[in-house]
């Protein structure tokens, strides 16, 4: 079957053109989380360790990396996994010729890993790639035996394409640090999730503080906008070393410092699995946020 881009019917939402989700691509039966945050904030580290935590709760986990550099899952698989786009190109986009092992790689503790990849720079839409990834997973019945799906999404939400995982998700999770740029990006992401929530089931799950000794500015912003902090992971050298060793934190030599971090991941996974109430958050206008985060 050739899956070349066809002409979807756009729908106008809030002054922009959005492409509605094909009902046949809905992910059913699994709890779906989409992880967003400023570029370089540690979304892949957070997503991979969260996936492992879910797996240690006995859940069947699938992590989908949505970044063209396809490094979301390398601490789980110990290598750069082939992308869905690479696999499709190899068979001239005849998806029926693919086998699951062509684009799904088993990772640490049984986490299944998929890297969507991306179109060549300047030539396509990331949302199309995400859609084709979900379509391929459904064609091979790989979502039927999955309890948790974690989308690890590229950078900030700046376009409808990279916001497309929100069409599949139950909860959007925002990773942020205790600084202006990260919180500014978080504010944009809140607006994006709220926009998608008008037409889809996604809701804001909460905020994960990362790479920060303190959380005072995050907490102040949360209180002003209606968000909540779900977890806090400080900026520790063991996290940096785990990436260099191509390992998740759960594979590193245990120390009291590391045990506190993995315990926090387990607590986060347990709370997300049990179900977190959505945040009824209201993003700030850019000028108001600039004034609000005027650091001394």
Wavefront OBJ file of the C-alpha trace (Angstrom):
o trace
v 0.000 0.000 0.000
v 1.427 3.332 -0.995
v 1.188 5.907 1.809
v 2.247 8.982 -0.102
v 0.777 12.178 1.265
v -2.786 12.749 0.193
v -4.801 15.907 0.545
v -6.502 15.864 3.962
v -9.443 18.155 4.500
v -8.328 21.005 6.742
v -10.520 22.277 9.539
v -10.316 25.849 10.737
v -9.803 26.082 14.487
v -9.205 29.308 16.373
v -7.949 31.174 13.319
v -5.572 28.471 12.077
v -5.875 25.505 9.764
v -5.654 22.146 11.534
v -5.849 18.674 10.021
v -8.293 16.499 11.932
v -7.252 13.076 13.187
v -8.378 10.055 11.180
v -10.664 8.137 13.597
v -8.988 4.895 12.468
v -5.716 6.120 14.001
v -7.017 6.497 17.535
v -4.946 4.653 20.122
v -7.339 2.579 22.206
v -6.726 0.555 25.345
v -3.434 2.179 26.399
v -2.767 5.211 28.547
v -1.004 7.743 26.329
v 1.317 10.494 27.543
v 2.943 13.177 25.373
v 6.082 14.768 26.847
v 6.884 18.350 25.822
v 9.315 21.039 26.929
v 11.989 23.472 25.811
v 14.641 22.027 23.518
v 17.507 20.529 25.520
v 15.550 20.405 28.777
v 15.909 16.628 29.137
v 12.690 15.289 27.643
v 14.322 12.148 26.264
v 16.030 11.381 29.567
v 12.760 11.960 31.390
v 10.717 9.936 28.898
v 13.103 6.962 28.855
v 13.396 6.707 32.620
v 9.651 7.157 33.006
v 9.118 4.340 30.489
v 11.386 2.086 32.549
v 9.507 3.025 35.727
v 6.220 2.030 34.072
v 7.800 -1.257 32.968
v 8.937 -1.948 36.536
v 5.295 -1.587 37.569
v 4.635 -4.531 35.242
v 3.204 -2.444 32.393
v 3.802 -3.105 28.703
v 5.375 0.120 27.437
v 5.947 1.605 24.000
v 8.050 4.778 23.641
v 7.810 6.768 20.417
v 10.532 9.306 19.692
v 9.296 12.210 17.558
v 12.563 13.963 16.748
v 14.384 13.793 13.372
v 17.679 13.138 15.197
v 16.070 9.907 16.511
v 17.921 9.716 19.835
v 14.930 9.505 22.179
v 15.414 5.824 22.949
v 19.174 5.278 22.708
v 19.642 4.810 26.470
v 17.007 2.075 26.271
v 18.365 0.352 23.132
v 22.091 1.286 23.442
v 22.082 2.474 19.833
v 20.369 4.836 17.424
v 17.357 2.845 16.296
v 16.269 2.896 12.633
v 13.455 5.328 11.999
v 10.012 4.621 10.635
v 10.753 6.927 7.712
v 14.001 5.049 6.945
v 12.140 1.732 7.060
v 9.399 3.007 4.758
v 11.877 4.476 2.282
v 13.668 1.119 2.123
v 10.484 -0.509 0.758
v 9.472 2.453 -1.400
v 6.710 3.288 1.094
v 4.933 -0.063 0.633
v 4.202 -0.567 4.325
v 2.802 -4.077 3.820
v 6.358 -5.239 3.087
v 7.601 -4.228 6.542
v 7.922 -6.482 9.564
v 7.713 -5.144 13.146
v 11.418 -5.802 13.689
v 12.158 -3.376 10.851
v 11.086 -0.410 12.963
v 10.505 -1.620 16.550
v 13.528 -2.246 18.802
v 13.264 -3.965 22.210
v 14.835 -1.867 24.941
v 15.812 -2.197 28.576
v 13.357 -4.128 30.762
v 11.120 -4.880 27.806
v 10.289 -1.325 26.757
v 9.497 -1.329 23.028
v 11.127 1.564 21.190
v 10.121 3.313 17.970
v 11.806 6.333 16.399
v 9.488 8.152 14.001
v 12.277 10.187 12.438
v 11.355 13.135 10.291
v 11.139 14.421 6.741
v 14.224 15.937 5.095
v 14.838 19.454 6.394
v 12.456 22.005 4.952
v 10.478 19.492 2.911
v 7.703 18.050 5.055
v 5.686 18.025 8.235
v 6.510 16.267 11.492
v 2.819 15.676 12.071
v 2.608 13.544 8.937
v 5.503 11.414 10.207
v 3.835 10.896 13.596
v 0.581 9.954 11.889
v 2.283 7.390 9.651
v 4.080 5.921 12.669
v 0.824 5.345 14.541
v -0.755 3.972 11.364
v 2.072 1.469 10.945
v 1.868 0.382 14.582
v -1.858 -0.228 14.204
v -1.432 -2.137 10.938
v 0.915 -4.540 12.739
v -1.352 -4.743 15.832
v 1.469 -3.510 18.045
v -0.770 -1.236 20.113
v -3.201 -3.965 21.099
v -0.887 -5.450 23.751
v 0.375 -2.112 25.078
v -0.542 -0.586 28.429
v 1.362 2.713 28.177
v 2.488 4.810 25.193
v 4.986 7.628 25.786
v 5.483 10.187 23.016
v 8.772 12.088 23.379
v 8.226 15.190 21.243
v 10.709 17.585 19.651
v 11.310 20.876 21.471
v 8.696 23.544 22.017
v 5.280 23.431 20.390
v 5.579 25.943 17.577
v 3.442 24.351 14.868
v 0.506 22.028 14.398
v 2.796 19.268 13.107
v 4.705 18.674 16.299
v 1.549 19.219 18.310
v 0.001 16.201 16.543
v 0.883 13.677 19.302
v -1.563 15.635 21.470
v -4.342 14.303 19.223
v -3.486 10.813 20.499
v -2.630 11.580 24.131
v -4.672 11.407 27.308
v -2.312 13.676 29.217
v 0.296 16.213 28.142
v 3.311 16.407 30.466
v 5.586 19.445 30.470
v 9.266 19.218 31.408
v 10.775 22.503 32.582
v 13.679 23.999 34.488
v 13.579 26.841 36.998
v 14.533 29.544 34.477
v 12.892 32.118 32.218
v 13.351 30.374 28.846
v 12.033 27.035 30.088
v 8.998 28.584 31.740
v 8.332 30.730 28.671
v 8.295 27.543 26.566
v 6.054 25.879 29.133
v 3.565 28.720 28.824
v 3.429 28.178 25.033
v 2.925 24.447 25.527
v 0.041 25.063 27.932
v -1.649 27.134 25.227
v -1.065 24.386 22.639
v -2.530 21.649 24.842
v -5.540 23.804 25.665
v -6.087 24.407 21.937
v -6.026 20.669 21.187
v -8.267 19.946 24.174
v -11.113 21.779 22.412
v -11.348 18.953 19.876
v -9.542 15.979 21.433
v -9.375 14.142 24.749
v -5.935 15.405 25.759
v -5.621 17.379 29.000
v -2.683 18.863 30.891
v -1.380 16.309 33.380
v 1.164 18.519 35.087
v 4.741 19.747 35.246
v 7.991 17.845 35.757
v 10.790 20.012 37.144
v 14.130 18.893 35.706
v 17.782 19.934 35.928
v 17.029 22.390 38.727
v 18.149 22.575 42.337
v 15.201 24.831 43.205
v 11.636 24.981 41.930
v 10.527 28.327 43.351
v 9.872 30.061 40.010
v 8.201 26.965 38.558
v 5.945 26.728 41.597
v 5.153 30.445 41.464
v 4.178 30.168 37.796
v 2.130 27.031 38.497
v 0.212 28.787 41.258
v -0.548 31.730 38.986
v -1.748 29.644 36.035
v -3.378 26.602 37.618
v -0.662 24.019 36.965
v 0.781 21.461 39.381
v 4.255 19.990 39.817
v 4.238 16.195 39.525
v 7.922 15.474 40.156
v 11.315 17.104 40.677
v 14.614 15.806 39.303
v 17.653 17.891 40.308
v 20.663 18.534 38.084
v 22.911 15.621 39.056
v 26.130 14.394 37.484
v 24.852 10.816 37.493
v 22.202 11.852 34.947
v 24.881 13.242 32.627
v 26.982 10.083 33.081
v 24.023 7.823 32.331
v 23.634 9.439 28.910
v 27.354 8.983 28.191
v 27.098 5.319 29.192
v 23.986 4.870 27.000
v 22.109 3.657 30.055
v 18.957 4.516 31.920
v 19.281 5.647 35.510
v 17.890 2.303 36.640
v 21.011 0.594 35.223
v 23.575 2.798 36.951
v 25.448 1.752 40.082
v 23.175 2.570 42.979
v 24.010 5.342 45.432
v 21.719 7.077 47.927
v 21.580 10.064 45.543
v 20.633 7.889 42.564
v 18.123 5.864 44.604
v 16.275 9.080 45.461
v 15.952 9.875 41.736
v 14.763 6.407 40.677
v 12.313 6.379 43.592
v 10.938 9.684 42.301
v 10.494 8.165 38.829
v 8.663 5.199 40.343
v 6.413 7.529 42.325
v 5.697 9.563 39.175
v 4.847 6.440 37.165
v 2.555 5.165 39.906
v 0.676 8.463 40.130
v 0.292 8.727 36.333
v -0.926 5.148 36.090
v -3.419 5.707 38.903
v -4.633 8.791 37.066
v -3.922 12.474 37.656
v -6.708 15.002 37.466
v -6.300 17.433 34.562
v -5.026 20.918 35.278
v -7.458 23.669 34.337
v -4.597 26.002 33.500
v -4.732 29.429 31.870
v -1.571 30.531 30.007
v -0.291 34.074 30.352
v 0.105 36.612 27.577
v 3.759 36.951 26.582
v 4.066 40.491 27.958
v 2.443 39.507 31.248
v 4.763 36.523 31.566
v 7.799 38.707 30.908
v 6.758 40.996 33.751
v 5.876 38.048 35.996
v 9.290 36.413 35.563
v 11.321 39.561 36.113
v 14.171 38.055 38.096
v 16.114 40.213 40.554
l 1 2 3 4 5 6 7 8 9 10 11 12 13 14 15 16 17 18 19 20 21 22 23 24 25 26 27 28 29 30 31 32 33 34 35 36 37 38 39 40 41 42 43 44 45 46 47 48 49 50 51 52 53 54 55 56 57 58 59 60 61 62 63 64 65 66 67 68 69 70 71 72 73 74 75 76 77 78 79 80 81 82 83 84 85 86 87 88 89 90 91 92 93 94 95 96 97 98 99 100 101 102 103 104 105 106 107 108 109 110 111 112 113 114 115 116 117 118 119 120 121 122 123 124 125 126 127 128 129 130 131 132 133 134 135 136 137 138 139 140 141 142 143 144 145 146 147 148 149 150 151 152 153 154 155 156 157 158 159 160 161 162 163 164 165 166 167 168 169 170 171 172 173 174 175 176 177 178 179 180 181 182 183 184 185 186 187 188 189 190 191 192 193 194 195 196 197 198 199 200 201 202 203 204 205 206 207 208 209 210 211 212 213 214 215 216 217 218 219 220 221 222 223 224 225 226 227 228 229 230 231 232 233 234 235 236 237 238 239 240 241 242 243 244 245 246 247 248 249 250 251 252 253 254 255 256 257 258 259 260 261 262 263 264 265 266 267 268 269 270 271 272 273 274 275 276 277 278 279 280 281 282 283 284 285 286 287 288 289 290 291 292 293 294 295 296
